[in-house]
Amino acid sequence: MTTYKTFLKVLRKNIWVIGLYTLILIVCMAGNTQNNQSLTNFTAARPDVAIYDEDHSLISERLEKYISERANIAEFKTDEELSDALYFNGVDYVINIEKGFGEKIVKGEKPKMFVKSVGNYDAYLSETIYARFLKVAEAFAPATEEDLVKNLDDVLSHDTEVEMTSKIDVNAMANARNFYNFMNYAILAGLVFAVAYATAAFKREMTKKRMMVSATNYKKINLQLLLCNLGVAMVLLTFYVILSLLMVGDIMFTVNGALFIANAAIMSVFAVSFAFLLTNLLKNNNAILAIVNVVSIGSCFLCGVFVPAEWMPEFVQNLGRALPSFYYVENNKFISELETFDFESLKPILINAAIILGATAVVVIINNFVTRKKRQS
């Protein structure tokens, strides 16, 4: 009991560290939380398009009608207003329909496209809408203007309705993934430092000498320390799970939610073993804090917590693969996309979990080696 009481006494003095990183977790999550509306239907984007019709034919009027059904028509009184709108992204696409446009379409000729674009996604979408109209018109030309307009009406009036077939709440799952990704930072920073700092108190020279002459076997004391550390990790994990229920919602009661929690538990076990290794390698508490900050922040940047891994150069992604956090974050991605729970679907998750546990085993072996060397010296 003496070991437990001493451990908890030291831990209480440094509980502010866990509180600080928990606050960071909440702030990061709040900044990245999406709206809670479930995505079950698809709504097409409507770009802003300006149209100047100098032809005033049936074909040009039909083109303007077609675009107005799929985009927001913007009007400008002067060229200066239009230029300002293009510069400040007030309009995405400008179409000038010159005189003779309808006549060329009717004859089966390809009219020149006089357009201005800001080059963004909505501009590309506008161009796609315009190009579709021209392709359909070319397919029915040559023909009379009336017949061509009738055929255009028949074909272009058909729209495809897109419906999301996924049974999972995409937004809630994305929120859960974000929360547990940010937990990587809280675990590697707050948990590792608190555990390492409390354990380091038992590694001081005077304390070690007292332990050696005490009636309690050192192996028993080490086991008690390990149980204390694992207990702290599980208590903190439970607190974070409750926090995720409050911030994410009912998605945590699904199989996906259970997998998120299991993944975080495996990462917590690695964090405890890593904290043990730090206390064996370092005596100075300031050095422990410095290493913890470098490892936690560095792994979060390299492994896709703060910045999605797919946005980073390939060599950075390859560096991240050397760290357990990479496989933790990758597992969160797999879990958020999981809809079936057979072995094939779970296989990538199990492989990543095995890699994290393998890294934990390596840290434990190194820790035992360092401990043995120190006892021999």
N, C-alpha and C positions, 0 to 999 in steps of 0.2 A: 504493500500500500504506500510505502514511503516514496517509491519511484513514481507512482501515479500522481501523488499529491505534489511532488516537486515539479514534475513535468507540467501539470496543469497550472501551477503557480507561475512558472516561467512563461507559459503560453498566454496566460491572462494579461501579462504585462505587454505582450506584443499583439494582442487581438486587434488593435487598430490597423495593423497591416492587412489582415483579412478583410476588415471593414472597408479600407481604402480601395482595394482591388474589386471588392463586390460593388462598390459605388461606381467604379469605372465600367464594370460589366453592365450595370443598369443604364448608365448614360449612353454607352455605345449601342445597347439594344434599343433604347428609346429613339435614338437618332436613325436607326435602320428599320424600325418597325413599319410594315406596310399597312394599308387599310385592311380591315377585317372582312371586307366584302368578298364572298366566295365567287370565284371565276367559273361560271357555268355556261356563259354565252360569249360569243366573239363579236366585237363591234369594230368595224373597219374605221381606220383613221380618215379624217377629212382634211386634206391639205387646203391651203389658201391659194386660189388661182385668180389671176386677172386676165380677162379676155377682151381683145379689141377686134371687133368684127367690121371689116371694111367691105366684105363681099355681100352680106345680107341676102344670101341665097337660102333655099330650103335646107341644103346640106349643112351650111355653116350654122344655121339656127338650130338644126338637130344636134350638131356637135356641142353647141353652147348648152343646150338642154341636158344632154348626156353628162357633161362635166358638172353642171350645177347639181345633178342628182347625187354626185359622188364627192363633191368638193364644195368649199365655201367660196363663192364668187366675190372677189374684192373689186371695188371701183375707186378710181383715182381721177381727180379733175385735171391734174397737170403731170407732165413727165417728171418734174422735180419731186412731186409727191411719190410717184412710182419708184424713182431711184432711191429715195430715202427709205421706202418700205422694203425694197430689195436688200439694201445695206443693213438695215436693222432687223431683218427676218420678219417683217410685217406681212410679207407675201412670199410664197415659195416658188411660184411658177407664173410666167407671163406668156400668153399665146397671142400672136398677131395673125389674124386671118386676113390675108391680103385678097384684093379683088381678083376674081378668076379661080378661087379655091374650089368652089362647087363645080364649076365647069370642068376642071381637070379631073376631079373625082369621078364625075359622070362618064368621062371618056376613058377611064381606066388608067389615067396618068398619075404619077406620084407627085403631089404638090410639095414644094419646099416648106420645111418647118422653120418658122421664124419665132424663136422662143428665147426667153431669158430665165435662168435658173440660179438659185442660191446654192445648189449642190448638196442639199441635205436629204434626209430620208423622205420627207414629204415631197420634195421636188422630184425625186425618183419615182415616187408613187404617182404624182401628177403626170409625169412622162409616160408611165405605164398605161394610165387611163386614156391619154391622148392616142398612144400607139395602138391600143386595142380598137378604138373607133376606126382608125385608118385601115387597120388590117381587115376588119369586117367589111368596110366599104369597098376595099380593093377586091374582096372575094366575090362581090355581086356586080362589079363593074366589068364592062360597060353596060349601062342601062339608062332608062329615062330617070329623070330626077325624082318623079313621084314614086316609081317602082323601087328605086334605091332607098328612098326614105322609108317606104313601107317595110322592106326587108331589114333595114337597120332597126326599125321599131320592134320587129318580131324577134330578132336575135338579141339585141341589147337589153330587152326588157327582162330577160332571164338572169336572175342573180342566184348565187349559191349561198345557202344558209349554213354557217359553220357553227357546230355545237361541240363544246368540250365533253369528251367521253370519259375523262378521268373521274374516278369516284372520290378522290382525295381533295381536301380543301387546299388548293395550291398556295394561297396567300398565308394561311396558318402554318402550312408545312415550311414555307420559306422563312417565316418568323422563327419557327422552332430551330431550323438549321442555323440561322444567324445567331440565335441565343447560345446554342451549344458550341458554335464556332468561337464566339467571344469567351466562352467558358475556358477555352484552352489557355487564354491569357491569365484569367483569374486563378486557374489551377497551378500553372507554372510559376506565377509570380507570388500570389498571396499564400497558397498552400505550401509551396516549397520553402519559401522564406520562413513562415511561421514554424513549420516542422523542423527545419534545419536549425533555426535559432534556439528552439526549445531543446533539441537534442544536443546542440553544441555545449549547452550548460553542463552536460554530463561528461564532456570530453576534455574539460579543463584539467590541468595537471593535478591540482589539489583534490578535485573531486574524484579523479581516477584513482589517486592513492588511497583515498578514504574507502572507495568501492572495493579496492583490492584487499584491504584488511578487514572488510566487513564480513559478517557471517553469511551473507547472501552470495551465491555463486555468480560470477560475472556473466555467464551464459544466461542465467535466469533474468538478470538485469537487462541484458540486451533484448531478450524476448519480451520483457515488459515494455521496453522502449518501443519495440516494433509494434506491439499491440496498441500502445498509446498513439503512435503515429497513424496507424491504420484507422483507429477509432476517430481521430480528428478528421481524417480524410473522408470517412463515411458520414460523419455529422455534417461536415461542410457540403458534401455532395447532396445529402438530404435537404439541406437548406436551399441549395441551388435548384433542386428539382421542384420544391415548393414554389420558389420564385418563378420558375419557368411555367408552372401551372397558372400563376397569377398573370404573367405577361403574355403567354402564348395562348392558353385556353385549353379546351377539351381535346385538342389534337394529341396531348400528352397521355391520354387514356387509351390510345390506339396501340397497335403492335409497333408502329413506327416510333411512337413516343417511348415505349419500353426499350427499343433498340438504341435510341439517342442516350437514354440513361445508362444502359449497359456499356456503351462506347465511352461515356464520360467516366464510368467507374474504372474501366481498364486504364484510361489515361491517368486517373488519380493514383492507381497502384504504381504506375511508372514514376509519377511525381514524388511519391514517398521514398521509393528506392533511390531516386536521384538526390533527394534531400539528405538521405543517409550518407551517400558517397561524398557530398559536399562537406559534411561535418567531419569526415575522415581526412579529407584532403586539405581543408582550410581551418585555421584556428581563429582568424580575425573575423568578427561579425560584419565589419564593413566590407571585407573582401567577399563574404557570402552574399551580401546584398548586391554588390556590383555584378557578380557572376549571375545571380538570379535575374537581374534586370536585363543583362546582355542576352542571356539564353531565352527568356520569355518574349522580349520584344523582337529579337532577331528571328526566332522561330515563327512568330506570328506574321511577320512581314514575308518571310521566305516561303511559308507553307499555305498562304491564302486566307489568313484570318482577316487582316486589315484590307488587303487588296486581293481580289480573286486571282488564283494562280494562273488562269488562262490568259490574263492580261499581262503577265510578266514574261521576260525573255526566257528562252528554253534553258539557258545555262543556269538561271536563277531557280527554275523549277527542278533542275537536276540537283542543285545544292540542297533544296528543300527535301528531296527524297532521302537524304541521309538522316533526317530527324523524325522522331515518332509523331510529332505534331502533323506532319504531312499526311500520314495515314489516318490519323484521327479526323482531320478535316475532310479527307477524301471519303471516309466512312459516313460522315454526316451528309455529304452530297448524295451518296448511294442510298442512304436511308430515306432522305427526303423525296427521292424519286421512286421508291419501292411501292409496288401495288400488289404483287404476288409474293408469297413467302415460301416457295419451294427451295430445294437445295441449290439449284442453279442460280436463282436470284440472290440467295444469301451468300454464295460462294465468295464474291469479291470482298464482302464485309468480313467474313471469317478469316480470309487471307490477311487483310489489313490488321485485324485484331491480333492475329498470330504474330505479325511483325512487331507490333507494339509490345506484346508479351515477351517476344524474343529479345527486344531491346532492353526490357526490364531485367530479364535473366542475365544479359551481358553486364548490366550495371551492378547487379547483385554479385556476380563473380568477381568483377573488378574490385568491388567494395570489400569482399572477403579476402582477396589477395592483399589489398592495402592494409587491412586490419591485422592479418597474419604477419606481414613485414614489420609493422609497428610494434607488435607484441614481441617479436624476435629481437628487435633493437632495444 
